[in-house]
Amino acid sequence: MVAVSHALLVRHALLVSHALLVRHALLVCISHLLATHSADNDLGPGSFDSLEHERLQRHSVRRLEQLGFAVTLTSPQTTGGV
């Protein structure tokens, strides 16, 4: 019986701590929006794809430089027809 009550106390403590973390994150977000007088800007549907693409480029360049290569990136040339 003691083990069951201890497990319930631990679960309750975790739920309370998670609720406090969410509450804190919301308060930080709201206070930032109020302090900067800025509106919520929608970045669009492709914003995360471009972030991933840029992160992958930086990682690849860094990794090749660590291996001793000199890396120069150029944009791919677009062709007239597909």
TIPA-666089 format. One record per residue (C-alpha): x, y, z; residue in one letter. Coordinates in nm, 3 decimals, always signed. Example, Ala and Ser with C-alpha at 12.3 -4.5 7.8 and 13.67 -1.06 7.14 Angstrom:
2
+1.230/-0.450/+0.780/a
+1.367/-0.106/+0.714/s
This chain:
82
+0.000/+0.000/+0.000/m
+0.288/+0.236/+0.074/v
+0.436/+0.175/-0.272/a
+0.106/+0.256/-0.442/v
+0.062/+0.581/-0.254/s
+0.425/+0.678/-0.329/h
+0.370/+0.611/-0.700/a
+0.058/+0.825/-0.697/l
+0.243/+1.107/-0.522/l
+0.524/+1.094/-0.777/v
+0.279/+1.096/-1.067/r
+0.089/+1.390/-0.917/h
+0.414/+1.582/-0.863/a
+0.516/+1.524/-1.226/l
+0.179/+1.643/-1.354/l
+0.198/+1.955/-1.140/v
+0.554/+2.030/-1.253/s
+0.456/+1.987/-1.620/h
+0.160/+2.220/-1.574/a
+0.391/+2.479/-1.416/l
+0.635/+2.451/-1.709/l
+0.356/+2.511/-1.960/v
+0.222/+2.802/-1.757/r
+0.570/+2.955/-1.736/h
+0.625/+2.919/-2.113/a
+0.294/+3.091/-2.184/l
+0.374/+3.375/-1.945/l
+0.715/+3.429/-2.105/v
+0.559/+3.434/-2.452/c
+0.282/+3.675/-2.354/i
+0.519/+3.907/-2.168/s
+0.749/+3.917/-2.471/h
+0.459/+4.003/-2.702/l
+0.342/+4.277/-2.467/l
+0.690/+4.420/-2.412/a
+0.777/+4.440/-2.783/t
+0.429/+4.551/-2.896/h
+0.451/+4.300/-3.177/s
+0.180/+4.090/-3.333/a
+0.200/+3.721/-3.404/d
+0.344/+3.684/-3.755/n
+0.266/+3.372/-3.954/d
+0.584/+3.253/-4.121/l
+0.401/+3.053/-4.385/g
+0.387/+2.687/-4.475/p
+0.746/+2.659/-4.603/g
+0.927/+2.823/-4.313/s
+1.031/+2.503/-4.137/f
+1.143/+2.343/-4.464/d
+1.379/+2.635/-4.533/s
+1.515/+2.622/-4.177/l
+1.588/+2.252/-4.214/e
+1.755/+2.313/-4.552/h
+1.981/+2.586/-4.408/e
+2.068/+2.373/-4.104/r
+2.160/+2.081/-4.326/l
+2.383/+2.306/-4.540/q
+2.567/+2.443/-4.236/r
+2.611/+2.096/-4.089/h
+2.742/+1.951/-4.415/s
+2.989/+2.235/-4.468/v
+3.112/+2.214/-4.110/r
+3.154/+1.837/-4.134/r
+3.349/+1.855/-4.462/l
+3.573/+2.129/-4.317/e
+3.641/+1.910/-4.015/q
+3.753/+1.638/-4.255/l
+4.002/+1.880/-4.412/g
+3.815/+1.992/-4.724/f
+3.787/+2.352/-4.841/a
+3.418/+2.407/-4.913/v
+3.263/+2.668/-5.142/t
+2.889/+2.662/-5.198/l
+2.729/+2.784/-5.518/t
+2.360/+2.795/-5.597/s
+2.240/+2.534/-5.846/p
+2.186/+2.672/-6.192/q
+1.828/+2.665/-6.303/t
+1.761/+2.518/-6.645/t
+1.507/+2.657/-6.886/g
+1.314/+2.335/-6.931/g
+1.216/+2.052/-6.705/v
